[in-house]
Amino acid sequence: MYHHSGSVARQTVGFGAGLLEPAAPDTEAVLFQRCTWCGTAMYHRLLCPVCQGSDLRTERSEGVGTVRHSTVVHRNTPAARNVSLVEMAEGFVVRGRVMGPPIGIHSGDRVRLSTAKDPVRGEPVFQLVDEPYRAWT
């Protein structure tokens, strides 16, 4: 027997274990997951990369990290921009953009979260904590 409500898409209430809220109102925080079995921190995963556990809890990052890798990209943009991998203090790695001259961002630079969502690319934006004085080295 056909029931009319069977073909209607419904919005589910609540969130499954480890899923990030899709419409988080706080744009000044990076949300990440931590495995409840082994304690590994990760960014936007469905399973833990260490133990393959699916019991993940969502936490809020402090927003402080270190640049692990940075590169300058000239593709699909009129001006050069940087793309950086930032290791956060909590232990997970996130891809984002560091404000400043693209050539002036180096591995080991300390950064702080400026905004959690870039309006154009949707990735976190960071700013340097210490202004580098690399011209003398």
C-alpha positions as CSV (number, residue, x, y, z in Angstrom):
1,M,0.0,0.0,0.0
2,Y,1.3,3.5,-0.9
3,H,1.6,6.0,1.8
4,H,2.1,9.7,0.7
5,S,4.5,10.5,3.5
6,G,6.9,7.8,2.3
7,S,8.2,9.9,-0.5
8,V,8.6,13.1,1.4
9,A,12.1,14.0,2.5
10,R,12.1,15.0,6.2
11,Q,14.7,16.9,8.2
12,T,15.9,14.8,11.0
13,V,16.1,16.3,14.5
14,G,19.4,15.9,16.4
15,F,22.8,14.7,15.3
16,G,24.4,11.4,15.1
17,A,27.5,10.5,17.1
18,G,30.5,12.5,15.9
19,L,28.7,14.5,13.2
20,L,29.3,18.2,13.1
21,E,26.4,20.6,13.2
22,P,25.8,21.8,9.6
23,A,24.6,25.2,10.6
24,A,26.7,26.1,13.6
25,P,26.0,29.8,14.4
26,D,29.5,30.4,15.9
27,T,31.8,31.4,13.1
28,E,34.7,32.2,15.4
29,A,35.4,28.6,16.4
30,V,36.8,25.5,14.7
31,L,34.9,22.4,15.6
32,F,36.8,19.1,15.5
33,Q,36.1,15.5,16.7
34,R,37.9,13.4,19.3
35,C,37.7,9.6,19.4
36,T,36.2,8.4,22.7
37,W,38.1,5.1,22.4
38,C,41.7,6.3,21.8
39,G,41.5,10.1,22.2
40,T,42.8,11.0,18.8
41,A,41.8,14.4,17.5
42,M,40.7,14.8,13.9
43,Y,39.0,17.3,11.6
44,H,35.9,16.3,9.6
45,R,36.1,12.6,9.7
46,L,33.6,9.8,9.9
47,L,35.9,7.2,11.5
48,C,39.0,7.5,13.7
49,P,42.1,7.2,11.5
50,V,43.9,5.3,14.3
51,C,41.4,2.8,15.7
52,Q,38.6,3.0,13.1
53,G,36.1,3.8,15.9
54,S,32.9,5.6,15.0
55,D,32.2,7.0,18.5
56,L,33.4,10.6,18.0
57,R,32.5,13.6,20.1
58,T,32.6,17.1,18.8
59,E,34.8,19.7,20.6
60,R,35.7,23.3,20.1
61,S,39.3,24.3,19.3
62,E,41.1,27.0,21.2
63,G,42.2,28.4,17.7
64,V,46.0,28.4,18.2
65,G,48.3,26.4,16.0
66,T,51.5,26.1,14.0
67,V,52.0,26.2,10.3
68,R,53.3,22.8,9.1
69,H,53.3,23.5,5.4
70,S,52.5,26.5,3.2
71,T,52.4,26.9,-0.5
72,V,51.5,29.8,-2.9
73,V,48.7,29.1,-5.4
74,H,48.1,31.1,-8.5
75,R,45.2,29.0,-9.9
76,N,41.6,30.2,-10.3
77,T,42.4,33.6,-8.7
78,P,43.6,36.9,-10.1
79,A,46.1,37.3,-7.2
80,A,48.4,34.8,-5.5
81,R,47.1,33.3,-2.3
82,N,48.5,30.8,0.2
83,V,47.2,27.4,1.2
84,S,48.6,26.2,4.5
85,L,48.3,23.1,6.6
86,V,48.0,24.2,10.3
87,E,48.5,21.8,13.2
88,M,46.3,22.9,16.0
89,A,47.2,22.8,19.6
90,E,44.7,20.0,20.2
91,G,46.6,17.7,17.7
92,F,44.6,17.8,14.5
93,V,45.6,19.3,11.1
94,V,43.4,21.6,9.2
95,R,43.8,23.2,5.7
96,G,43.3,27.0,5.6
97,R,44.7,30.3,4.7
98,V,47.1,32.5,6.6
99,M,46.6,36.3,6.2
100,G,49.7,38.2,5.0
101,P,52.0,38.1,2.1
102,P,51.9,34.6,0.6
103,I,55.7,34.5,0.4
104,G,56.1,35.4,4.0
105,I,54.3,32.4,5.5
106,H,56.8,29.6,6.6
107,S,56.7,26.3,8.4
108,G,56.9,26.7,12.1
109,D,55.1,30.1,12.2
110,R,52.6,30.3,15.1
111,V,49.1,31.3,14.1
112,R,45.8,32.2,15.7
113,L,42.3,31.7,14.2
114,S,40.8,34.9,12.7
115,T,37.6,33.5,11.3
116,A,36.4,29.9,11.1
117,K,34.8,30.2,7.6
118,D,36.2,32.2,4.7
119,P,33.1,33.5,2.9
120,V,34.6,32.6,-0.5
121,R,36.3,29.2,0.1
122,G,34.7,28.1,3.3
123,E,37.9,27.2,5.0
124,P,39.4,28.7,8.2
125,V,41.5,31.9,8.1
126,F,44.4,32.4,10.4
127,Q,46.7,35.3,11.3
128,L,50.3,35.3,12.4
129,V,50.9,35.5,16.2
130,D,54.4,36.8,15.9
131,E,55.4,39.1,13.0
132,P,58.4,37.3,11.4
133,Y,61.6,39.2,11.0
134,R,63.1,36.9,8.3
135,A,64.8,39.7,6.3
136,W,67.8,39.6,8.6
137,T,68.3,35.8,8.6
